[in-house]
Amino acid sequence: MVTTRSSSVAVTTDIPPPLVAHRGNALEFPENTLPAFASALQLGIRHVELDVQLSRDREPVVLHDATLQRTCGMPGMVWDHTAAELRNLSAAETSRFGATHAGARLPDLASTLELLRSWPDATLFVEIKTESIEHFGLQTTLDSVLAALNSQPGPWVIISFDFEIVAQARARSGLPVGWVLHRYDAASAAQAQSLEPDYLFCNWQKLPSHEPLWTGPWRWCSYEVRDAGRARSLLAHGVELIETMAVRELRDALAGGAPTSR
């Protein structure tokens, strides 16, 4: 449910905005943390995206980079540490927020799935990062992610840039899947037709503006969008979901018909 204001009158709608919270409400909170996910869900967003890498003991943790420097402020690789060690790390993104979110910790996938249990109507996109696939191998990485997802059934969608892991995730799990495109070209179109994923993700800058999008059984999702005018144009062009870190401002702009400020 989303509440907006027109003059002094509050208007409530039960229709969720067509937004995917990219790493949660990552404009206002450290990305890929439980506070970022909770904030997006509390704002009425019902599609949330996160990234997973594997720890040294092959547990999926919620982290975009394979390195720890940007979000945790320390050197080294994620797979240099066990999951227990990683759960104790700050993920407060002090370079962006200073000490504002000092309590934010690097979550594992299991704790994030537990959070989502409070929002059973929310869909979670779990992006398996290519660095962990390359480091641990496709089968080990997929085994670890599927074990976590199977432990807490829900509306989970496995997505990745890696075509083969998406194909194997569909064959082995029966879960919905999404392929994140490197390129929008004829070769990728043929691969999409062979895979028939439930979702196709693409950076909005790679999509054609003057020709129809590929048709198939999938739903198009475009990222990383900050501008409401751009979002409306994409929605009119056949994109069904808009992925953004600017969850609150884009939600409000789309609901109120006003442009965003950036």
Backbone hydrogen bonds, N-H to C=O, Kabsch-Sander energy under -0.5 kcal/mol:
donor,donor_aa,acceptor,acceptor_aa,energy
2,V,13,T,-2.3
4,T,11,V,-3.0
6,S,9,V,-2.5
7,S,5,R,-0.5
9,V,6,S,-2.2
10,A,8,S,-0.5
11,V,4,T,-3.3
13,T,2,V,-2.4
19,L,17,P,-2.1
20,V,242,I,-2.8
21,A,47,H,-3.0
22,H,20,V,-1.0
22,H,244,T,-2.6
23,R,21,A,-0.8
23,R,49,E,-1.3
24,G,21,A,-1.6
25,N,36,A,-2.3
26,A,22,H,-0.5
26,A,24,G,-2.4
27,L,245,M,-1.5
28,E,25,N,-0.7
29,F,25,N,-1.5
32,N,23,R,-2.2
33,T,30,P,-0.8
37,F,33,T,-2.1
38,A,34,L,-2.9
39,S,35,P,-2.2
40,A,36,A,-1.8
41,L,37,F,-2.2
42,Q,38,A,-2.5
43,L,39,S,-1.5
44,G,41,L,-1.5
45,I,40,A,-2.1
48,V,123,T,-2.6
49,E,21,A,-2.7
50,L,125,F,-2.4
52,V,127,E,-2.6
53,Q,61,V,-2.2
55,S,59,E,-2.2
56,R,78,V,-0.5
56,R,81,H,-3.6
58,R,55,S,-2.0
61,V,53,Q,-3.0
62,V,107,P,-2.9
63,L,51,D,-0.9
63,L,61,V,-1.1
68,L,76,G,-2.0
72,C,68,L,-2.0
73,G,68,L,-0.6
73,G,69,Q,-1.4
74,M,68,L,-0.8
78,V,66,A,-3.1
80,D,77,M,-1.7
81,H,78,V,-1.4
86,L,82,T,-2.3
87,R,83,A,-2.3
88,N,84,A,-0.6
88,N,85,E,-0.9
89,L,86,L,-1.8
91,A,104,A,-2.2
93,E,71,T,-1.9
96,R,93,E,-1.8
97,F,93,E,-2.6
98,G,94,T,-1.9
100,T,97,F,-1.9
102,A,99,A,-1.4
104,A,101,H,-2.0
106,L,86,L,-0.5
106,L,89,L,-1.9
109,L,60,P,-2.6
112,T,108,D,-1.3
113,L,109,L,-2.4
114,E,110,A,-1.9
115,L,111,S,-1.7
116,L,112,T,-1.9
117,R,113,L,-0.7
117,R,114,E,-0.9
118,S,115,L,-1.6
119,W,116,L,-1.9
122,A,119,W,-2.2
123,T,46,R,-2.5
124,L,155,P,-2.0
125,F,48,V,-3.3
125,F,123,T,-0.5
126,V,124,L,-0.6
126,V,157,V,-3.4
127,E,50,L,-2.9
127,E,125,F,-0.7
128,I,126,V,-0.7
128,I,159,I,-2.5
129,K,52,V,-2.0
129,K,127,E,-0.6
133,I,129,K,-1.4
134,E,130,T,-2.5
135,H,131,E,-1.9
136,F,132,S,-3.0
137,G,132,S,-0.5
137,G,133,I,-1.8
141,T,137,G,-2.1
142,L,138,L,-2.7
143,D,139,Q,-2.8
144,S,140,T,-2.1
145,V,141,T,-2.1
146,L,142,L,-2.8
147,A,143,D,-2.1
148,A,144,S,-1.6
149,L,145,V,-2.4
150,N,146,L,-2.9
151,S,147,A,-1.0
152,Q,148,A,-0.6
152,Q,149,L,-0.9
156,W,154,G,-2.2
157,V,124,L,-2.6
158,I,176,P,-1.9
159,I,126,V,-2.6
160,S,178,G,-1.3
163,F,161,F,-0.7
166,V,162,D,-1.5
167,A,163,F,-2.3
168,Q,164,E,-2.6
169,A,165,I,-2.2
170,R,166,V,-2.0
171,A,167,A,-2.1
172,R,168,Q,-2.6
173,S,169,A,-2.1
174,G,169,A,-0.6
174,G,170,R,-1.6
175,L,169,A,-0.5
178,G,158,I,-2.4
179,W,199,Y,-2.0
180,V,160,S,-2.5
180,V,178,G,-0.5
181,L,179,W,-0.6
181,L,201,F,-2.9
185,D,183,R,-0.8
189,A,185,D,-2.2
190,A,186,A,-2.1
191,Q,187,A,-1.9
192,A,188,S,-2.6
193,Q,189,A,-2.2
194,S,190,A,-1.7
195,L,191,Q,-2.3
196,E,192,A,-3.1
198,D,177,V,-1.5
199,Y,177,V,-1.4
200,L,219,R,-2.3
201,F,179,W,-2.5
202,C,221,C,-2.0
204,W,223,Y,-3.2
206,K,203,N,-2.0
207,L,203,N,-0.6
207,L,204,W,-0.8
213,L,237,H,-0.5
219,R,198,D,-1.8
221,C,200,L,-2.7
222,S,241,L,-2.2
223,Y,202,C,-1.4
225,V,243,E,-2.2
231,A,227,D,-2.3
232,R,228,A,-2.6
233,S,229,G,-2.1
234,L,230,R,-2.4
235,L,231,A,-2.4
236,A,232,R,-2.2
237,H,233,S,-1.1
238,G,235,L,-0.9
239,V,234,L,-2.3
240,E,220,W,-1.8
241,L,220,W,-1.8
242,I,18,P,-2.6
243,E,222,S,-3.2
243,E,241,L,-0.5
244,T,20,V,-2.7
247,V,245,M,-1.8
250,L,246,A,-2.2
251,R,247,V,-2.3
252,D,248,R,-2.6
253,A,249,E,-2.1
254,L,250,L,-2.5
255,A,251,R,-2.2
256,G,252,D,-2.3
257,G,253,A,-1.3
258,A,253,A,-0.9
